[in-house]
Amino acid sequence: MNSLKIKPVNRCPMKELCSIKLLALYEPMNDVESALHDIARLRDQLAASSRFQGLAPGIVALTGGFALALGGWQYLAGEDDLLAWILLAAVCAVMIGTEAVARARRLHRSMADRLLGATLNRFLPVAAAGAIMGIVVLARAPEHSRLLPGIWQLLIGVGIFAVLSNLPRQMVIAAIFYFAAGTLTLALGGSPWPSISWLMALPFGLGQLLVAAILHHASSETLHG
């Protein structure tokens, strides 16, 4: 019998060379992607613990002045409309937020978006809870509306504690103030006196002025430090 001859399979040297080159290129690219991922993770960790300087003391103080002015006007007019306070809160949030974005981009530069995101991710759920609670109570159980000022003040205290790692350390004083004011306001909410205008105006007006004073003091320390 004739022996079978197996012909060797011809391999394309160019194909093997291309495969080797692709593997050689893939490994450095994988290392670069891993390094970029590590850098992004470090930036997120830095943003979570860095001090956010976007809050302007002047704007925060102005919101406190608005609260005192609205409370005084409602008291003189004999009104206790909480919808006006919800509208004022929305206006103040837009004022503070717009200035915060502008200041953050100017002061934090490349870290601005991460610091804004870290701060908002912690505070926005608290603000949303307060807004939802206010709308539901006013729409479905208005007889319990006198409890809302105290609840809102407690939520502000919770929100400050939530973002405390990104704020000046003295801000804990403002958080404690809002907790104390909220507790007292809740206790007074079950009685017909004082009026809702003062249950809102005094805690929020004085609280925002306190926050503004702390921010101003912290800014002065940064400039002279």
Sequence and secondary structure as in RCSB ss.txt:
>XXXX:A:sequence
MNSLKIKPVNRCPMKELCSIKLLALYEPMNDVESALHDIARLRDQLAASSRFQGLAPGIVALTGGFALALGGWQY
LAGEDDLLAWILLAAVCAVMIGTEAVARARRLHRSMADRLLGATLNRFLPVAAAGAIMGIVVLARAPEHSRLLPG
IWQLLIGVGIFAVLSNLPRQMVIAAIFYFAAGTLTLALGGSPWPSISWLMALPFGLGQLLVAAILHHASSETLHG
>XXXX:A:secstr
            HHHHHHHHHHHHHHHHHHHHHHHHHHHHHHHHHHHHHS      HHHHHHHHHHHHHHHHHHH
HHT   HHHHHHHHHHHHHHHHHHHHHHHHHHTGGGHHHHHHHHHHHHHHHHHHHHHHHHHHHHH GGGGGGHHH
HHHHHHHHHHHHTGGGS TTHHHHHHHHHHHHHHHHHHHTSS S HHHHHHHHHHHHHHHHHHHHHHHHHHHHH 
